[in-house]
């Protein structure tokens, strides 16, 4: 999935060993909604505020599929996917993030326990898993 994203940079720890593809039955049709909280926020606050909106926590695959299918969206502002964190080096809990740096698209890892700036948007899943599909549903931009 990382190669399919055609990133100018991908964090060296974003590998199939650390982030194995778990959906062998094909892509799942999932509606990804981007939420802009418009302020500095913690991961816990973002997850808590998304729940009453009917938004669910993404899987890391959602970040990978989204980056492949909607490459230009991350050039506007960074996108954070608050999936179950991957425990990286020195015990830091990381999540996948998509952003642009020096004109190139990047796939990186950021600390789940850090505060997120007002510039970050968050990818959440709206509705239930709809089974195997040929593609990820287009994103919708939201704001709370």
Buried (B, 14 or more C-beta within 10 A) or exposed (E): BBEEBEBEEBBEBBEEEBBEEEEEEEBBBBBBBBBBBEEEBEBEBBBEBBEEEEBBBBBBBBBBBBBBBBBEBBEEBBBBBBBEBBEBEEEBBBBBBBBBEEEEBBBBBBBBEEEBEEEBBBBBBBEEEEEEEEEBBEBEEBEE
